[in-house]
């Protein structure tokens, strides 16, 4: 891309039937503060330094994705990967916030979980 600027990635949007609730889940999970809300439409979570964000947008008729992908069903279109030090502890913390452990776990150093509305996300053990 010819017109890019250094550090140009700014953020992404995630659809949800209740964007405020999903934003609170991820805010609690990764510690990013919620900095803006438009009731019923979107909520913004941002890194503490304000450099990147995730906006959670209202999605009417939301259909949760399935993991692993299954023909004829809504497939995951994206997912978050979070690096963690203690995989078991991180899974327990995510579950306490409302995540569910996925039945299918393809790698021993990764745990696939589903957020409260069904988006898969991965916790990846930091082996360094």
Secondary structure, DSSP 8 states (H G I E B T S, - for coil): -TT--TT---EEEEEESSHHHHHHHHHHHH--EEEEEETTTEEEEE-TTSS-EEEEEE-TT----BSS--TTS-B----EEEEES-HHHHHHHHHHTT-EE-S----TTEEEEE-TTS-EEEEEE---
